[in-house]
Amino acid sequence: MATQRIGLLFGSFNPVHTGHLILAEHFATRTDLAEVWFVVSPHSPFKQAADLRPDAERLHLVQLAIAGNSRLRAEDIEFSLPRPSYTIATLDALRQRYAEADFVLLMGADNLPGLPRWQEAARLLAEIDLYVYPRPGSPLPDLAAFPRAQIMAAPLLDISATYIRESLREGRSIRYLVPAAVEAELLK
């Protein structure tokens, strides 16, 4: 069986929104990636867990958002790994489970400069290709320290889960910020 390149888009997806979906669809249809997987993280070591929806609920919302798109997938592998979640441990677990896949890490330009502080960063940087996409308000990083990274053109979208959560708390519309099925679930 031929090796498939799979893009990994990590996040809390609290909640998943249109920006995530447009980005995933862009990478799944305009690059060499066969699929993009939304790796739903229970708890990032760089974020507070206080405002986080339950894991199963965030996974369910991603599944609703991508229903019917065979190139996008929701992945819950981090739910069974020790917390907080470290990308290198997740990558090891994914490689063990899906030996035929060649994984590529998708990340925003704003996150790349912090990557050297990640758990086992040197190993991660040596073992996986990075597709870095522009982020509004963030300069494109110097890739000299990241030989396996490449800047990829992608739509610039400034939609945040924080804005969506604030809108929900204030009783304001989130229409078009999230897919209709996600909106219906969030408004229950």
Beta strands, then each sheet from edge to edge (+ up, - down):
strand 1: 4-11
strand 2: 35-40
strand 3: 72-75
strand 4: 101-108
strand 5: 129-133
strand 6: 149-151
sheet 1: 3+ 2+ 1+ 4+ 5+ 6+
end
